[in-house]
Amino acid sequence: MKQLSLFETDNTIPQSSYLHLEGEIPIDIPQDALISLQRKQPLKIHSVGFQPAKSIPEIPHWFLSKYGTEQCKILEPFAGSGTTIIESLLQGVSIYWLDYHPLSRLICRVKTHLYDGAEILDYAEQILKNAYTVKHPLETINFANKDFWFQKPVQAGLESLRTQIFQVPEAIQPLFWLVFASTVRKTSDMNDGMILAAKRANVKEIPQRSRENVYRYFKDYLDKALEAIGEWQFVLNHSLQNAIELNSKTAINLTGDWHCDAVITSPPYINAIDYVWASKFELHWLGLVSNDRERLDLYTQEIGTERISRNEYCQLGKTGNSYLDDLIADIYHGTQYQASKGQNQLRARVVYKYFMDMKEHFLSCFNHLNSGGYYCFAIGDISKICGVEIPVAKLLTEIAEKIGFVKIFQFHLLLKNRRLNLPRNVNWAGTIKNDTVVVLQKTRR
């Protein structure tokens, strides 16, 4: 299967049609503008923690510059690697955040905590010194195909590091666990740049690794993390206490007695990245899940989950939007592309569930927004599923408008330099060319 980028330049749109900008997105861009952005070097803190297809800080920066106030409270319901959290804190506004994914929550907790670099280095020295002395570490982590993906010396090195991380003060453990997560990914037998752990016909030869390799990578990733955190804490002029993690386990139904003035987020794409699969190794090695079953249960908290029983996906779902329902039916019946047995029906149900989940999510956000509040989202404009093109941004906007939102602005951003090493069939899924940024407003009462 050919390796494709999920995000490719749209050659059907002339480059002259785009506004070519450098640095930040200006607040006075015209309605429906097509933008090609030459980005400035972001803060290193954005690169801390594994998260494929990260959102870019220029979008929340643009929104806050155009619509935000110093007193406003923001919600980020799909926190990911914390892009919106970081930009909100830089601009001095308060932000509520959540994410169903345990690794994302860990990343965001690290980025919203103050650390003493000297203290971290002292404990890191203890961790590595003690890890070297453990000759036969206990085997505490088990999951499917562990021996296929991790060489025995690597397993021993990771186990010894785990044991020592548990010995440091609990308040600073998250940083060490995040560094450990990067070490896990790097020392696995996946090729560099591979997103999903899958056996493939064509892979680069995997080098033999030792326990010393594990410890060296751990130290290297710690140094990089401390450099990024040091830069972050130096430029931060506002309290990290302005970032508040919510107790909600999923963005579909938000719980709690709180309200916000704006939502700034990038919802998941349909049928694009399996975040649970992509972080399988980290979830297990960090003890974020206890077993394979618990990892698979995370899918139930996803928007538009693909973990659907055959009895359910054999049913043709109806959303009430006639245009969307026709598209779902085209996928279901394979009018554009006949996939392997059952896959057309499964993909049709995934699309149905995605939009129904997003409808519940919009309603939940609407109820937590103050009157006149905003919902700003960035999403791939078109997703191609079983040969059927789904205008995601347009359909999400229509669903939100049915709830009571009013669209007040949108523009389109050319996706560049966001390549994913994923096996993809172009007839099956296609590529996403642009992000559409939409600003909705809750009508005042």
C-alpha positions as CSV (number, residue, x, y, z in Angstrom):
1,M,0.0,0.0,0.0
2,K,1.4,3.4,-1.0
3,Q,2.6,5.8,1.7
4,L,0.7,9.0,1.3
5,S,0.6,12.3,3.2
6,L,-2.7,12.9,4.8
7,F,-2.2,16.6,4.2
8,E,-1.2,17.6,0.6
9,T,-1.2,20.8,-1.3
10,D,-4.4,21.3,-3.4
11,N,-3.1,21.6,-6.9
12,T,-6.6,22.4,-8.3
13,I,-6.5,25.8,-6.6
14,P,-4.1,28.3,-8.3
15,Q,-1.4,29.7,-5.9
16,S,-2.5,33.2,-6.9
17,S,-5.9,32.6,-5.3
18,Y,-4.2,32.5,-1.8
19,L,-3.2,35.4,0.4
20,H,0.4,34.7,1.1
21,L,1.1,35.8,4.7
22,E,4.1,35.6,7.0
23,G,4.1,35.3,10.8
24,E,0.6,35.9,12.2
25,I,-2.9,35.8,10.7
26,P,-4.1,39.5,10.6
27,I,-7.4,40.2,12.2
28,D,-8.7,42.1,9.2
29,I,-8.5,39.2,6.7
30,P,-11.5,39.1,4.3
31,Q,-14.4,36.7,4.8
32,D,-13.8,33.3,3.1
33,A,-10.2,34.2,2.4
34,L,-7.8,31.5,1.2
35,I,-4.6,31.8,3.2
36,S,-1.1,30.3,2.7
37,L,0.8,31.0,5.9
38,Q,4.6,31.1,6.2
39,R,4.8,30.4,9.9
40,K,7.4,31.9,12.3
41,Q,9.4,29.5,14.6
42,P,7.0,28.4,17.3
43,L,7.9,28.0,21.0
44,K,9.7,24.7,21.7
45,I,7.0,23.8,24.2
46,H,4.7,23.1,21.4
47,S,6.9,20.2,20.3
48,V,7.0,18.5,23.7
49,G,4.9,15.3,23.7
50,F,3.8,13.1,20.8
51,Q,0.7,14.2,19.1
52,P,0.2,13.6,15.3
53,A,-1.3,16.4,13.2
54,K,-1.1,19.1,15.9
55,S,-3.1,22.3,15.5
56,I,-1.1,25.5,15.0
57,P,-1.0,28.4,17.6
58,E,-1.7,31.0,14.9
59,I,-5.4,30.1,14.8
60,P,-6.2,30.6,18.6
61,H,-3.8,33.7,18.5
62,W,-5.9,35.2,15.6
63,F,-9.2,34.5,17.4
64,L,-8.1,35.9,20.7
65,S,-6.7,39.0,19.0
66,K,-10.0,39.6,17.1
67,Y,-12.6,38.5,19.6
68,G,-11.0,38.0,23.0
69,T,-10.8,40.2,26.1
70,E,-8.6,40.0,29.2
71,Q,-11.6,38.8,31.3
72,C,-12.8,36.1,28.9
73,K,-12.8,32.4,29.8
74,I,-12.0,29.9,27.1
75,L,-12.9,26.3,26.7
76,E,-10.7,23.8,24.8
77,P,-12.6,20.5,24.7
78,F,-10.1,18.6,22.5
79,A,-6.9,19.8,24.2
80,G,-4.5,17.4,22.3
81,S,-1.0,18.7,22.9
82,G,-2.2,22.0,24.5
83,T,-1.8,24.4,21.6
84,T,-4.8,26.5,22.6
85,I,-3.9,26.3,26.2
86,I,-0.5,27.7,25.6
87,E,-1.7,30.6,23.4
88,S,-4.5,31.5,25.9
89,L,-2.0,31.6,28.8
90,L,0.4,33.7,26.7
91,Q,-2.4,36.2,26.2
92,G,-3.4,36.2,29.8
93,V,-6.9,34.7,29.6
94,S,-8.3,31.8,31.6
95,I,-8.9,28.5,30.0
96,Y,-10.9,25.3,30.9
97,W,-9.6,22.2,29.1
98,L,-10.2,18.5,28.8
99,D,-9.3,15.5,26.6
100,Y,-10.5,12.0,26.7
101,H,-7.0,10.6,25.9
102,P,-4.8,9.9,28.9
103,L,-1.5,10.8,27.1
104,S,-2.9,14.1,25.9
105,R,-4.0,14.9,29.5
106,L,-0.4,14.1,30.7
107,I,1.1,16.4,28.0
108,C,-1.2,19.3,29.0
109,R,-0.6,18.8,32.7
110,V,3.1,19.1,32.1
111,K,2.7,22.2,30.1
112,T,0.6,23.9,32.8
113,H,3.0,23.1,35.7
114,L,6.0,25.1,36.9
115,Y,9.2,23.2,37.2
116,D,12.6,23.9,38.8
117,G,15.2,22.8,36.3
118,A,17.9,22.3,38.8
119,E,15.7,20.1,40.9
120,I,14.6,18.0,37.8
121,L,18.3,17.4,36.9
122,D,19.1,16.3,40.4
123,Y,16.4,13.7,40.4
124,A,17.2,12.7,36.8
125,E,20.7,11.9,37.9
126,Q,19.4,9.7,40.7
127,I,17.0,7.9,38.3
128,L,19.7,7.0,35.8
129,K,22.2,6.1,38.5
130,N,19.8,3.7,40.2
131,A,18.5,2.3,37.0
132,Y,22.0,1.2,36.0
133,T,22.3,-0.8,39.2
134,V,19.2,-2.9,38.6
135,K,20.4,-6.0,36.9
136,H,17.2,-8.0,36.6
137,P,14.2,-5.6,36.8
138,L,10.8,-7.1,37.4
139,E,8.5,-7.4,34.4
140,T,5.4,-5.3,35.2
141,I,4.1,-4.3,31.8
142,N,2.3,-6.8,29.5
143,F,0.3,-6.1,26.3
144,A,-0.2,-7.8,23.0
145,N,2.9,-8.2,20.7
146,K,5.2,-6.5,23.3
147,D,8.0,-8.8,22.4
148,F,7.6,-8.1,18.7
149,W,8.0,-4.4,19.1
150,F,10.5,-4.2,22.0
151,Q,13.8,-6.0,22.2
152,K,14.5,-7.7,25.5
153,P,17.3,-5.3,26.6
154,V,15.0,-2.4,25.8
155,Q,12.3,-3.9,27.9
156,A,14.7,-4.2,30.8
157,G,15.8,-0.6,30.5
158,L,12.3,0.7,30.4
159,E,11.3,-1.4,33.4
160,S,14.2,-0.1,35.4
161,L,13.4,3.5,34.5
162,R,9.7,3.0,35.5
163,T,10.7,1.7,38.9
164,Q,12.9,4.8,39.5
165,I,10.4,7.3,38.3
166,F,8.0,6.1,40.9
167,Q,10.5,7.1,43.6
168,V,10.6,10.8,42.8
169,P,8.1,13.3,44.3
170,E,4.7,12.9,42.9
171,A,4.4,16.5,41.9
172,I,7.3,16.3,39.4
173,Q,6.6,12.7,38.1
174,P,4.5,13.9,35.1
175,L,7.5,15.5,33.5
176,F,9.5,12.3,33.8
177,W,6.6,10.2,32.5
178,L,6.3,12.4,29.5
179,V,10.1,12.1,28.8
180,F,9.7,8.3,29.4
181,A,6.9,8.3,26.8
182,S,9.2,9.7,24.2
183,T,11.8,7.2,25.1
184,V,9.3,4.3,24.7
185,R,8.4,5.4,21.2
186,K,12.0,6.0,20.1
187,T,13.3,2.6,21.4
188,S,10.4,0.5,20.0
189,D,11.0,-1.3,16.7
190,M,8.9,1.0,14.8
191,N,10.7,3.0,12.1
192,D,11.3,6.7,12.8
193,G,8.3,8.7,11.6
194,M,5.9,5.8,11.7
195,I,2.6,6.8,13.4
196,L,0.8,3.5,13.8
197,A,2.5,0.3,15.0
198,A,1.7,-2.1,12.2
199,K,3.7,-4.9,10.5
200,R,4.6,-3.7,7.0
201,A,6.3,-5.3,4.0
202,N,8.8,-2.5,3.5
203,V,10.5,-1.2,6.6
204,K,14.0,-0.1,7.4
205,E,16.3,-2.6,9.2
206,I,15.9,-2.2,12.9
207,P,19.2,-1.8,14.9
208,Q,20.0,-3.9,17.9
209,R,19.5,-1.8,21.0
210,S,20.8,-2.0,24.5
211,R,19.7,-0.8,27.9
212,E,22.3,2.0,27.6
213,N,20.5,3.2,24.4
214,V,17.3,3.5,26.5
215,Y,19.0,5.5,29.2
216,R,20.7,7.8,26.6
217,Y,17.5,8.6,24.9
218,F,15.8,9.3,28.2
219,K,18.5,11.8,29.1
220,D,18.4,13.4,25.6
221,Y,14.6,13.8,25.7
222,L,14.8,15.2,29.2
223,D,17.3,17.8,28.1
224,K,15.1,18.9,25.2
225,A,12.0,19.0,27.5
226,L,13.8,21.2,30.1
227,E,15.1,23.5,27.3
228,A,11.5,23.9,26.0
229,I,10.0,24.4,29.5
230,G,12.7,26.9,30.4
231,E,11.9,29.0,27.4
232,W,8.1,28.6,28.1
233,Q,8.4,29.7,31.7
234,F,10.6,32.6,30.7
235,V,8.1,34.1,28.2
236,L,5.1,33.4,30.4
237,N,3.9,36.5,32.1
238,H,0.7,35.1,33.6
239,S,-0.2,32.4,36.1
240,L,-0.4,28.8,35.0
241,Q,-3.4,28.6,37.5
242,N,-5.4,30.2,34.7
243,A,-5.5,26.8,33.1
244,I,-8.1,24.6,34.7
245,E,-8.6,20.9,33.8
246,L,-12.3,19.8,33.8
247,N,-13.5,16.5,35.1
248,S,-15.5,15.7,32.0
249,K,-14.3,12.4,30.5
250,T,-15.5,13.2,27.0
251,A,-16.3,16.3,24.9
252,I,-19.6,14.8,23.8
253,N,-21.4,15.7,27.0
254,L,-19.7,18.3,29.2
255,T,-20.4,18.2,32.9
256,G,-20.0,20.7,35.7
257,D,-21.4,24.0,36.8
258,W,-19.2,26.4,34.8
259,H,-19.5,28.8,31.9
260,C,-17.2,30.2,29.3
261,D,-17.1,33.1,26.8
262,A,-15.6,31.2,23.9
263,V,-14.6,27.7,22.6
264,I,-11.4,27.5,20.6
265,T,-10.6,24.0,19.3
266,S,-9.8,21.7,16.4
267,P,-12.2,18.7,16.6
268,P,-11.0,15.3,15.3
269,Y,-11.1,14.6,11.6
270,I,-13.4,11.8,10.4
271,N,-11.6,8.6,9.7
272,A,-8.2,10.2,9.8
273,I,-6.0,9.3,12.7
274,D,-6.5,6.5,15.3
275,Y,-5.1,8.2,18.3
276,V,-5.5,5.2,20.6
277,W,-3.7,3.0,18.3
278,A,-1.0,5.6,17.6
279,S,-0.2,5.9,21.3
280,K,-0.6,2.2,22.2
281,F,3.0,1.7,23.4
282,E,2.9,4.9,25.6
283,L,-0.4,4.0,27.1
284,H,0.8,0.6,28.3
285,W,4.4,1.4,29.3
286,L,3.2,4.5,31.3
287,G,0.5,2.5,33.0
288,L,-2.2,4.8,31.7
289,V,-4.2,1.7,30.9
290,S,-4.0,-1.6,32.8
291,N,-4.5,-4.0,29.9
292,D,-5.5,-4.3,26.3
293,R,-9.2,-4.3,27.1
294,E,-8.9,-1.0,29.0
295,R,-7.1,0.5,26.1
296,L,-9.8,-0.5,23.7
297,D,-12.4,0.9,26.0
298,L,-11.0,4.4,25.3
299,Y,-12.6,4.2,21.9
300,T,-16.0,4.6,23.5
301,Q,-15.1,8.2,24.5
302,E,-14.1,9.2,21.0
303,I,-16.1,11.5,18.7
304,G,-17.2,9.2,15.8
305,T,-15.7,6.1,17.2
306,E,-14.8,3.3,14.8
307,R,-15.3,0.6,17.4
308,I,-18.8,-0.4,16.3
309,S,-20.5,-3.7,16.5
310,R,-21.7,-5.4,13.3
311,N,-25.3,-5.3,14.5
312,E,-25.0,-1.6,14.7
313,Y,-23.1,-0.7,11.6
314,C,-25.4,-2.8,9.4
315,Q,-28.1,-0.2,10.1
316,L,-28.2,2.9,7.9
317,G,-28.2,5.9,10.2
318,K,-30.3,9.0,9.5
319,T,-29.1,12.4,10.9
320,G,-32.1,14.5,9.7
321,N,-29.8,16.4,7.3
322,S,-31.0,15.2,3.9
323,Y,-27.7,16.1,2.1
324,L,-25.6,14.4,4.7
325,D,-27.9,11.4,4.8
326,D,-27.5,11.0,1.0
327,L,-23.7,11.0,1.4
328,I,-23.9,8.4,4.2
329,A,-26.1,6.3,2.0
330,D,-23.6,6.6,-0.9
331,I,-20.9,5.3,1.4
332,Y,-23.1,2.5,2.7
333,H,-24.0,1.2,-0.7
334,G,-20.6,1.8,-2.2
335,T,-21.8,3.9,-5.1
336,Q,-18.3,5.5,-5.5
337,Y,-16.0,2.7,-4.1
338,Q,-16.7,-0.8,-3.0
339,A,-14.4,-1.7,-0.1
340,S,-13.9,-5.1,1.4
341,K,-16.8,-6.9,3.0
342,G,-18.6,-4.8,5.6
343,Q,-16.3,-1.8,5.3
344,N,-18.7,0.4,3.4
345,Q,-21.3,-0.2,6.1
346,L,-18.8,0.4,8.9
347,R,-17.5,3.6,7.4
348,A,-21.1,4.9,6.8
349,R,-21.8,4.3,10.4
350,V,-18.6,6.1,11.5
351,V,-19.7,9.1,9.5
352,Y,-23.1,9.0,11.0
353,K,-21.8,8.7,14.6
354,Y,-19.3,11.5,14.0
355,F,-21.9,14.0,13.1
356,M,-24.4,12.9,15.7
357,D,-21.6,13.1,18.4
358,M,-20.6,16.5,17.2
359,K,-24.3,17.6,17.4
360,E,-24.4,16.6,21.0
361,H,-21.1,18.3,21.6
362,F,-22.3,21.6,20.0
363,L,-25.4,21.5,22.2
364,S,-23.4,20.8,25.3
365,C,-21.0,23.7,24.5
366,F,-24.0,26.0,23.7
367,N,-25.4,25.3,27.1
368,H,-22.1,26.2,28.8
369,L,-21.5,29.3,26.7
370,N,-22.4,32.8,28.0
371,S,-24.9,34.7,25.9
372,G,-23.0,36.2,22.9
373,G,-20.2,33.7,23.3
374,Y,-18.2,32.2,20.4
375,Y,-17.3,28.8,19.1
376,C,-14.2,28.8,16.9
377,F,-13.2,25.5,15.2
378,A,-10.6,24.5,12.6
379,I,-11.3,21.4,10.6
380,G,-10.3,19.8,7.3
381,D,-12.7,21.2,4.7
382,I,-13.3,18.0,2.7
383,S,-12.9,14.3,3.9
384,K,-13.1,11.6,1.3
385,I,-14.4,8.3,2.6
386,C,-15.0,5.3,0.3
387,G,-14.8,7.7,-2.7
388,V,-17.5,10.0,-1.3
389,E,-16.4,13.6,-0.5
390,I,-17.8,14.9,2.8
391,P,-17.8,18.7,3.2
392,V,-17.1,18.5,7.0
393,A,-16.8,22.2,7.8
394,K,-19.9,23.1,5.9
395,L,-22.0,20.3,7.5
396,L,-20.7,21.0,11.0
397,T,-21.7,24.6,10.6
398,E,-25.2,23.7,9.5
399,I,-25.6,21.4,12.5
400,A,-24.4,24.1,14.8
401,E,-26.8,26.6,13.2
402,K,-29.7,24.3,13.9
403,I,-28.8,24.3,17.6
404,G,-28.8,28.1,17.7
405,F,-25.4,29.3,16.7
406,V,-24.9,31.9,14.0
407,K,-21.9,31.8,11.6
408,I,-20.2,35.2,11.7
409,F,-16.8,34.4,10.0
410,Q,-14.7,31.8,8.2
411,F,-11.5,31.5,6.2
412,H,-9.5,28.7,4.7
413,L,-5.9,27.8,5.5
414,L,-3.7,25.8,3.1
415,L,-2.2,22.8,4.9
416,K,1.6,22.6,4.5
417,N,4.4,20.6,6.0
418,R,2.1,18.3,8.0
419,R,3.0,14.9,6.7
420,L,2.0,11.6,8.3
421,N,3.6,8.3,7.8
422,L,0.3,6.3,7.3
423,P,-0.6,3.6,4.9
424,R,-3.5,5.0,2.9
425,N,-5.4,4.0,-0.2
426,V,-6.3,7.2,-2.2
427,N,-9.5,5.6,-3.4
428,W,-10.4,4.8,0.2
429,A,-9.7,8.0,2.1
430,G,-8.0,10.6,-0.1
431,T,-6.3,13.7,1.3
432,I,-7.2,16.9,3.1
433,K,-6.1,20.0,1.4
434,N,-7.3,22.9,3.6
435,D,-8.4,23.6,7.1
436,T,-11.5,25.7,7.3
437,V,-11.7,28.0,10.3
438,V,-15.2,28.9,11.3
439,V,-16.4,31.3,14.0
440,L,-19.9,30.8,15.4
441,Q,-21.7,32.9,17.9
442,K,-24.4,32.1,20.4
443,T,-27.3,34.4,19.8
444,R,-27.9,36.9,22.6
445,R,-31.1,36.6,24.5
